[in-house]
Amino acid sequence: MTGKLVLENLKHKPMRSLLSFLLIGVPVTLILTLVGLTNGMSEDAQRRARGSGADVIVRGTNASSALNFSGATLLDKFVGFLQQQPHVKVAVGVINHPIELPLVVTGVDLSQFNAMSGGFLYREGGPFQGPHDMIVDQYYASQRHAHAGDDITVMNRQWHVSGVIEGGKLSHIMVPLNTLQDLDSATGKLSQIYLKLDDPANTAAVIEDLKKKMPGYPIWSMEELTSMLSVNNFQGVKELMSVIMGIGVVIGFAVVCLSMYMSVLQRTREIGILKSLGGSKAFILRIILAEALILGLGGTVLGVVMSFGAYWLIRTFIPASIPMVIVFAWWPIAGAITLVGAGLGAVYPGLSAASHDPIEALAYE
């Protein structure tokens, strides 16, 4: 009985119902998109760090955290020094040049990096052939509509794309180490050095020994680095999430409150008939709350669908700059936030409807 009344009420004003679904779905989309973006950026950074094949990373003294890219302060000589340390199999130095967060151009010696990681898997083209060659991964190539053999502008300079690789190793954009050092006026300097050990079991011992020999230099295992690249360590993300969730509750409350209040005004005679037939206040209130919850659920479903639309747009146009993933675990959380807002928004209209006098309601024009 209650369910049939609720469905008929929603069908009676289809445009109002559809607009309510849409307006409730917007904050759900915002929440799921933000969660997808933050998790996507974190997972992308972790995947590329692990894909380097390194066990230990050494950064310059001005690198305060894993999320802070140090300038080129490490001298080239540290590569040779670290290469000679016990259990160190390969030492590879790189230089980073941020262009637009989170995108970074990485200068690398391919022969050294291949020895550490096993090399790149090329989809098109191949390694550097000249000082102004550039290797990009599939995501950046898609974003720039670039192919091997094309010329593209990065850092206000023309680069020749020598190869397009599978994503997930080191960086989205790579150029020859010496070229980027010269462009950054950092000849003989590096941003960080990757170490591959003869046995990962020796990682803790190697780090302890290096910290004694290189005091003041941040030295982390790759596992430590990837754990620091988690979503919870992105500055301001928690605060932003709280704001977006608050907006979601407020919008859900306002939309449902307005929708239900207008519905109550439009159905005054209907409510009077129900009460005259013996409908209790609890019965009337239950109808209003049930309708509000259906609006909340419908808005949640629409918001989930629209988040897939946002995912498609981002993956199509800017997959390297803003990597996004679908976080299924957040669907029930977003739904709960929406239902809280919808439930709160239905309280006043529901109490108002339940308190109607049946005689006055039946006389209402």
Secondary structure, DSSP 8 states (H G I E B T S, - for coil): -HHHHHHHHHHHSHHHHHHHHHHHHHHHHHHHHHHHHHHHHHHHHHHHHHHT--SEEEE-TT--STTS---S-EETHHHHHHHTSTTEEEEEEEEEEEEETTEEEEEE-HHHHHHHH----EEEE-S--STTEEEEEHHHHHHHT--TT-EEEETTEEEEEEEEE-SSSS-SEEEEHHHHHHHTT-TTEESEEEEEES-GGGHHHHHHHHHHHSTTS-EEEHHHHHHHTSGGGSTTHHHHHHHHHHHHHHHHHHHHHHHHHHHHHHTHHHHHHHHHTT--HHHHHHHHHHHHHHHHHHHHHHHHHHHHHHHHHHHHH-TTTS-----TTHHHHHHHHHHHHHHHHHHHHHHHHHT--HHHHHT--
